Amino acid sequence: IERPSALGGIFESRRSKITAILVGSIALGFTIGLTAFLVMPRSDRDKDRDLANYNTTDATSEGRSSAPNKTPNTTPNKTPTLPFLKLDTNYKTLEEAEAGFDEAVAKGEFDDAQKALDQAQKLAPESLSAQEKQGLLHHLKGDSDSALRVLSEVLQKSPRHLPALFDRAFIYFAQGKFKKAQLDYTLINAIEPGNENALLGLALCKLRTGETEAGLSTLSKITAENPNNMLAHRAAGEEFLKAGDYERAVSAFSRALDSSSSDAEILALRARAYLLGGNKDKAVADYAEAISLNSKPEWKADLEVARSQP
């Protein structure tokens, strides 16, 4: 079975508006996936624009911080003039420009997203929020090196800027630089203890670097606080599946499905756990349901394998 996604969420979740763009595929699940943008609703981002309190959902994606930073907005009172910027937009405020950016990214219209950012930077040249979005846009367009450079510049100016920390951690994770990603997630957790998205990223980094028990312990901490965290249950299930502990894998995937009963990829994962654990009938049922939701050729092949078992 093709491994479904799982970071994205950390990142389906950081900016829930565009999780569809940010779904990837990684061994532990890239559902924490191109979700650096994915894990956070824009309205909450706006609250934390300059010192940024970024929670994931994750992604936190499903959510930013419940306790936004109280640092006052640093947007300049006067609008500077940059005559060399030819803009096709007509945004009057930084908030409008950033909203235009979010909308354009959600549609995959990166040129329009850049125009919105140009306008945002014209309205507020010192806005860390606009600079962080510029880094994110570089990554979405495939230029991760430029993205990391911009995000690091933001963090030099404001080391506690959570959106930039989340973005950089996600990019490091996507590049396979799990130790660097782990450092950023650890810093986020220090700034905002108990942030589910940071803990999820931290757990995945530990699992990726062979710290299996520590990773599972962190996932257990997440689910103890929030039994409905589908991403944590799924990540645990994938690790149990990898370790050959099919009974616990089935249990974890079932808990994930309690929160997302129509997730085809989790159904396919549970089907695989059932099949490898010797439960042919339940494997066939899960594969059939997954295929009814998303008719992937590989799942059809797996279904035939399941049906052929004695």
C-alpha positions as CSV (number, residue, x, y, z in Angstrom):
1,I,0.0,0.0,0.0
2,E,1.2,3.5,-0.8
3,R,1.8,5.3,2.5
4,P,-0.8,8.0,2.8
5,S,0.1,11.4,3.9
6,A,0.7,12.4,7.5
7,L,2.8,15.7,8.1
8,G,0.5,17.8,6.5
9,G,-1.7,18.0,8.5
10,I,1.3,19.5,10.6
11,F,1.6,21.4,8.5
12,E,-3.3,20.0,7.3
13,S,-3.1,21.7,9.7
14,R,-1.5,24.7,10.2
15,R,-3.4,26.6,7.7
16,S,-6.6,24.8,7.3
17,K,-7.7,26.9,4.4
18,I,-5.2,25.3,1.9
19,T,-4.6,21.8,3.3
20,A,-5.7,20.5,-0.1
21,I,-2.6,22.1,-1.7
22,L,-0.3,20.9,1.0
23,V,-1.0,17.2,1.2
24,G,2.2,15.2,0.6
25,S,3.4,11.6,1.2
26,I,6.0,10.5,3.7
27,A,6.7,7.3,5.4
28,L,5.1,8.3,8.7
29,G,2.3,10.0,6.8
30,F,2.7,13.4,5.1
31,T,-0.6,14.6,6.4
32,I,1.3,17.0,8.4
33,G,1.9,17.9,4.9
34,L,2.3,21.0,2.6
35,T,0.5,22.1,5.5
36,A,3.1,24.7,6.6
37,F,0.4,26.9,5.3
38,L,-2.0,24.4,6.1
39,V,-2.1,24.4,9.8
40,M,-3.4,27.7,10.7
41,P,-6.5,29.8,10.1
42,R,-5.7,33.2,8.7
43,S,-7.8,35.1,11.2
44,D,-5.6,33.8,14.0
45,R,-2.4,34.5,12.1
46,D,-3.5,38.1,11.9
47,K,-3.7,38.4,15.6
48,D,-0.1,37.3,15.9
49,R,1.2,39.0,12.9
50,D,4.5,40.4,14.1
51,L,5.5,38.3,17.1
52,A,3.3,35.5,15.8
53,N,1.8,32.8,18.0
54,Y,1.6,30.0,15.6
55,N,0.0,26.7,16.7
56,T,-0.4,23.9,14.2
57,T,-3.5,21.5,13.3
58,D,-1.2,20.9,12.5
59,A,-1.7,21.4,12.6
60,T,-2.4,22.7,14.2
61,S,-3.4,23.3,11.5
62,E,-6.4,23.0,13.1
63,G,-5.5,25.8,15.2
64,R,-3.2,28.6,16.2
65,S,-2.5,29.6,19.7
66,S,-5.3,29.9,22.1
67,A,-3.3,32.6,23.9
68,P,-2.1,35.1,21.1
69,N,0.9,37.3,21.8
70,K,-0.1,40.7,23.1
71,T,2.8,42.6,21.3
72,P,1.3,45.5,19.5
73,N,1.0,45.6,15.8
74,T,4.1,47.1,14.3
75,T,2.5,48.2,11.0
76,P,3.7,51.7,10.1
77,N,1.2,54.5,10.4
78,K,2.2,56.0,7.1
79,T,2.1,54.2,3.8
80,P,5.5,54.5,2.1
81,T,5.8,55.1,-1.6
82,L,7.5,52.6,-3.8
83,P,7.0,53.8,-7.4
84,F,8.9,50.9,-8.9
85,L,6.2,48.4,-7.7
86,K,3.6,48.0,-10.5
87,L,0.7,46.4,-8.7
88,D,-2.5,45.0,-10.2
89,T,-4.2,44.9,-6.8
90,N,-6.0,47.6,-4.9
91,Y,-5.6,46.6,-1.3
92,K,-6.0,49.4,1.2
93,T,-4.6,47.7,4.3
94,L,-2.1,45.1,5.3
95,E,-4.9,42.8,6.4
96,E,-6.6,43.0,3.0
97,A,-3.4,42.3,1.2
98,E,-2.6,39.3,3.4
99,A,-6.1,38.0,2.9
100,G,-5.6,38.3,-0.8
101,F,-2.4,36.4,-0.5
102,D,-4.2,33.6,1.4
103,E,-6.9,33.4,-1.2
104,A,-4.5,33.3,-4.1
105,V,-2.4,30.6,-2.5
106,A,-5.6,28.5,-1.7
107,K,-6.3,28.7,-5.5
108,G,-2.7,27.9,-6.5
109,E,-2.4,31.2,-8.1
110,F,1.1,32.0,-7.0
111,D,1.6,35.0,-9.3
112,D,-1.4,36.7,-7.8
113,A,-0.1,35.7,-4.3
114,Q,3.2,37.5,-5.1
115,K,1.3,40.6,-6.2
116,A,-0.6,40.6,-2.9
117,L,2.6,40.3,-1.0
118,D,4.2,43.1,-3.0
119,Q,1.3,45.3,-2.0
120,A,1.5,44.1,1.7
121,Q,5.2,45.0,1.7
122,K,4.5,48.4,0.2
123,L,1.9,49.1,2.9
124,A,4.1,47.8,5.7
125,P,7.7,47.2,4.7
126,E,8.7,46.1,8.2
127,S,5.8,43.6,8.6
128,L,7.3,40.2,9.8
129,S,4.0,38.6,8.8
130,A,4.4,39.6,5.2
131,Q,8.1,38.5,5.2
132,E,7.1,35.1,6.7
133,K,4.5,34.7,4.0
134,Q,7.2,35.5,1.4
135,G,9.3,32.7,2.7
136,L,6.3,30.4,2.6
137,L,5.6,31.3,-1.0
138,H,9.2,30.6,-2.0
139,H,8.7,27.1,-0.6
140,L,5.4,26.5,-2.3
141,K,7.0,27.5,-5.6
142,G,9.8,25.0,-5.1
143,D,12.6,27.3,-3.9
144,S,13.2,25.9,-0.4
145,D,16.7,27.5,-0.1
146,S,15.2,31.0,-0.5
147,A,12.4,30.1,1.8
148,L,14.8,29.1,4.6
149,R,16.9,32.2,4.1
150,V,13.9,34.5,4.4
151,L,12.4,32.6,7.4
152,S,15.8,32.7,9.1
153,E,16.0,36.5,8.6
154,V,12.6,36.8,10.2
155,L,13.7,34.7,13.1
156,Q,16.8,36.8,13.6
157,K,14.6,39.8,14.0
158,S,12.1,38.0,16.2
159,P,13.3,34.6,17.5
160,R,9.8,33.9,19.0
161,H,8.0,34.4,15.7
162,L,6.0,31.2,15.8
163,P,4.6,31.1,12.2
164,A,8.2,31.4,10.9
165,L,9.4,28.7,13.3
166,F,6.6,26.4,12.1
167,D,7.3,27.1,8.5
168,R,11.0,26.5,8.9
169,A,10.5,23.3,10.9
170,F,8.2,21.9,8.2
171,I,10.7,22.7,5.4
172,Y,13.5,21.0,7.4
173,F,11.2,18.0,7.9
174,A,10.4,17.8,4.2
175,Q,14.1,17.9,3.4
176,G,14.8,15.0,5.8
177,K,16.7,17.3,8.2
178,F,14.9,15.9,11.2
179,K,17.3,17.1,13.9
180,K,17.0,20.7,12.7
181,A,13.2,20.4,12.5
182,Q,13.2,18.9,16.0
183,L,15.1,21.9,17.4
184,D,12.5,24.3,16.0
185,Y,9.6,22.2,17.3
186,T,11.3,22.0,20.7
187,L,11.7,25.8,20.7
188,I,8.0,26.3,19.8
189,N,7.0,24.0,22.6
190,A,9.2,26.0,25.0
191,I,7.5,29.2,23.9
192,E,4.0,27.7,24.0
193,P,4.0,24.6,26.2
194,G,1.5,21.9,25.1
195,N,1.1,23.2,21.6
196,E,-0.3,20.0,19.9
197,N,1.1,20.8,16.5
198,A,4.6,21.3,17.9
199,L,4.3,18.1,19.9
200,L,3.1,16.2,16.8
201,G,6.0,17.5,14.8
202,L,8.4,16.7,17.6
203,A,7.0,13.1,17.8
204,L,7.4,12.6,14.1
205,C,11.0,13.8,14.2
206,K,11.8,11.4,17.0
207,L,10.2,8.5,15.1
208,R,12.2,9.4,12.0
209,T,15.5,9.5,13.9
210,G,14.9,6.1,15.5
211,E,13.7,7.4,18.9
212,T,10.7,5.1,18.7
213,E,9.8,5.0,22.4
214,A,10.2,8.7,22.8
215,G,8.2,9.4,19.7
216,L,5.3,7.1,20.8
217,S,5.4,8.6,24.3
218,T,5.0,12.1,22.9
219,L,2.1,10.9,20.7
220,S,0.5,9.3,23.8
221,K,0.8,12.7,25.6
222,I,-1.0,14.4,22.8
223,T,-3.9,11.8,22.7
224,A,-4.2,11.9,26.5
225,E,-4.9,15.6,26.3
226,N,-7.0,15.4,23.2
227,P,-8.4,11.9,22.4
228,N,-9.8,13.3,19.1
229,N,-6.4,14.2,17.6
230,M,-6.7,12.1,14.5
231,L,-3.2,12.9,13.2
232,A,-1.5,11.6,16.4
233,H,-3.6,8.4,16.4
234,R,-2.7,7.9,12.7
235,A,1.0,8.5,13.3
236,A,1.0,6.0,16.1
237,G,-0.8,3.5,14.0
238,E,1.7,3.8,11.2
239,E,4.5,3.2,13.6
240,F,2.8,0.1,15.1
241,L,2.2,-1.1,11.5
242,K,5.9,-0.6,10.7
243,A,6.9,-2.5,13.8
244,G,4.6,-5.4,13.0
245,D,2.3,-4.8,16.0
246,Y,-0.9,-5.2,13.9
247,E,-3.3,-5.3,16.8
248,R,-2.2,-2.0,18.2
249,A,-2.0,-0.6,14.7
250,V,-5.7,-1.5,14.1
251,S,-6.6,0.1,17.5
252,A,-4.8,3.3,16.7
253,F,-6.3,3.6,13.2
254,S,-9.7,2.9,14.6
255,R,-9.3,5.8,17.1
256,A,-8.2,8.0,14.2
257,L,-11.4,7.0,12.3
258,D,-13.5,7.9,15.3
259,S,-12.7,11.5,14.4
260,S,-12.5,11.1,10.6
261,S,-14.7,8.1,9.6
262,S,-14.6,8.8,5.9
263,D,-10.8,9.1,5.6
264,A,-10.0,6.7,2.7
265,E,-6.3,6.6,3.5
266,I,-6.7,5.7,7.1
267,L,-9.2,3.0,6.1
268,A,-6.7,1.6,3.7
269,L,-4.0,1.6,6.4
270,R,-6.3,-0.2,8.8
271,A,-7.2,-2.7,6.0
272,R,-3.5,-3.4,5.6
273,A,-3.1,-3.9,9.4
274,Y,-6.1,-6.3,9.4
275,L,-4.7,-8.2,6.4
276,L,-1.2,-8.6,7.8
277,G,-2.8,-9.5,11.2
278,G,-4.7,-12.3,9.5
279,N,-8.2,-10.8,9.5
280,K,-9.2,-11.2,5.9
281,D,-12.8,-10.3,6.1
282,K,-12.3,-7.0,7.9
283,A,-9.4,-6.2,5.5
284,V,-11.7,-6.7,2.5
285,A,-14.4,-4.6,4.1
286,D,-12.0,-1.7,4.8
287,Y,-10.4,-1.8,1.3
288,A,-13.8,-1.8,-0.3
289,E,-14.9,1.2,1.7
290,A,-11.7,3.0,1.0
291,I,-12.0,2.4,-2.7
292,S,-15.6,3.7,-2.7
293,L,-14.2,7.0,-1.4
294,N,-11.1,7.1,-3.5
295,S,-10.6,4.5,-6.2
296,K,-6.8,4.1,-6.1
297,P,-5.4,1.4,-8.4
298,E,-3.0,0.1,-5.7
299,W,-5.9,-0.3,-3.2
300,K,-7.8,-2.3,-5.8
301,A,-4.8,-4.6,-6.2
302,D,-4.6,-4.9,-2.4
303,L,-8.3,-5.8,-2.3
304,E,-7.8,-8.6,-4.7
305,V,-4.8,-9.9,-2.7
306,A,-7.0,-9.8,0.4
307,R,-9.9,-11.6,-1.3
308,S,-7.5,-14.3,-2.5
309,Q,-6.3,-15.2,1.0
310,P,-7.5,-18.5,2.3
